[in-house]
Amino acid sequence: MVDGAGAGDRSVQSVLERLRAQEKSALPGERAQIVVRKAELKAMLRAGTAELPLTSTQAASQQVLDLLQTVGDGAKSIPGFPNLTYRLPSDITGDDAALFAGTFGFSSASGFCCGVMLKSMSRAITMTAGLGFMALTAVERAGYIDVHWDKIKQDSMGQLDFNADGQVDSSDAREFINRFVHYAADQNSAVSSGSFALGLLGGLRR
């Protein structure tokens, strides 16, 4: 199908001019399609339509990009850990968004499932940690054991300090998300990091 539309270019006049240039070197079958398309575009111009309407895939892609813009560079908190925040990798492109919106493929589906899993795990870990803290506090106050809280703090915080800077903050959450995306996608030929990250975002926001 010949339509003359370029990536991101919806100007009827621009598409019409591009078709005129293509017509000179087109094969007979293509030339006939171009003539029909030119007539459609001219009718649109006469009706006062200056831009081509978005296709369903383009519209869905734009919705995904709008969602990413609402996230922007602002950090999002990890469920169960409000003081830990993350940002998605910055190399997500419009093509990734179009792929995610147009076809819910293997990469985006895998990312979405992993996002839901991480969100559920964070809540389960939070409940387990809270229960453990309450149980240890209760038995310590009852005089049965002595708890080395400093050791627990050192070991638990060490597990969350992903960038090894001695602090547990938003940069650790960001490092964890980046590592997770690259771990899942870098050596898997069936998964693209951009689509996986978009799916991951959808799963975390679910």
N, C-alpha and C positions, 0 to 999 in steps of 0.2 A: 504494500500500500504506500503510495507516494503522497506525503502531506506537506513536505518542505519545512516542517517545524524543527527548529534547533533546540538544544538543551536549554531550558529556561527562557526561551524567546517565544512570547505569545502574541507579538504584534502582527496583526493581519497584513499590514503593508509590507513588513519585513519578509514575512513568509511568501507573499505574492512575488516580491522581487527575487527572492531566492529561487522560486519555481521558474521564473522567466529565464534565469541564468542556467538552470538545470535542463530546461527544455531544448536548448541548442545542441546538447550532446547526448540527449536521451535516446534510447531505442524506441522503435515504433510503438510497442506496447506501453512503455513507460510514458511516452509523449501523450498518448490518448488519456492516461490517468491524470497527467499534469493539466491537460486542457480542462478536464472535468473539475479538478480541484481549483483551478484558477477561476472558473465560473462561479464556484461556491464562494470563494473568497471575495470576488467582486460584488456578489450579491450581499455579503455581510457588510462590506464597506458602504454600499448604497443604503443599507438599513441603519447605518450609524454605529456598527459594531467595530471597535478599534482593536480589541484583543480577543484571541481565541479562548474559549472556555476551558477550564481545567478538566482533564480526564479524571476518572475515578481514582486511578493510581496516583496521579499528581496531587489530587486533593487530599488523599490519605497520607501521602508523603509530606505534604505541607503541615498536616495536623501533627505528625510525629516531630517535625522540625519546630513547630510552635511549642510543643511540649518540652523539647530540649531547651528552648529559649526561656521558658518559665523556670526551668531549673537553673540555666545560665551557669555562671561561675559560683553561684551561691552554694554553700555546702549543705548537704542533706544529712540528717542524723540517722544513725543506725538504730532500728527498733530495739528497745531494751537498753540501749546505751546512749542516752541523750547527749552526753558530753563528747561522744565520738562522732565525727562527721566524715563524709566522703564526697568526692567528686568523681564523675566518670571520666575515662580517658578523653582527651581533647581532640583526637583524630577522627571523630565521627563526622562523616560527610553527608551531603544531600543524597548521594548514590546509596549510601547505607540506609538512610531513612526511606528511600524509595523501595529498596529491596525489602525492608522490614514491613512497609505498608502494603506493597503490592502482593507479596507472597510470604506467608508466615512460614518461612523455610526452616531447615534443620538448625541453622545457626541461631536465629532469633528465638525459635522454640526452645532450644537448649538453654539459651540465656535466660529466658523467662522462667523456666522450671528451676534453674539454679537460683534465680532471684527470690522466688517463692520459698525455696528450701532454706536459703540464708536467713530470710526474714523469720521463718518458723524456728530455725535453730537458735537465732539470737534470743527469741522469747523463751525457749526451753532452757537455754543456758542461764538466762537471767533468773528464772524461777528456781533452777537447781542451785545457783550460787546463793540466792537469798535464803533458801531452805537450809543450805549447809551452814551459812553464817548464823542463822537463828539457832540451829541445833548445837553448834559448837559453843555459842554464847551461853545457852541453857545449861549444858553439862559442865562448863567451866564455872559458872556461878553456883552450881550445885556442889562443887568441890571435887568432882570426879577426876578432872584432868586439868593440866595447865596448857594453855594454847599459846604458841609462839606466833603472835599476830604479825610481828615484824618479818618473820620468815615467810609467812603466808603472803604478805603484801609484796615482798621482794620477788617471790616466785611467780605469783599471778600477774603482777605488772610486767615482769620480764617477758612473759608469754605474749603480751599485747603490744610490746614495744617493737614493732616491725621494722622501723628504720634505725633502731639501736642508738637513739639520741638521748636516752635516759629519761624521756618523758612519754607519757601516753596522751596523745592529743589527736586533732583532726588529720595531721599528716600521717599518722599511723594507720588510720582508717582508709585514707586515700591510697597509701602504699599497699594495704591488704587488697583493696578492690583492683588496683592495677595488676598486682601479682596474680590474682585469681583469674582475671580476664586473659592475661598472657599465658598462664598455665593451661587454661582450657583451650586456647586457640592457636598458640604458636606452632605446636607440632601436630596439629590435627588438620589435615588437608580438607576436611569436610566442614570446618568451622572458620568463619571470618571474624576477626576481632571486633570490627565495627558493628556488624549485625548482632553478634553475641552480646556486646555491651548494651545495645539498644533493648534487646530482650531482657537483659539483666535489670535494666532500669525499670521496665514494665513490671517485672516480678517483684522488685523491691517496693514499688509504689502501689502494688495491688492491695 
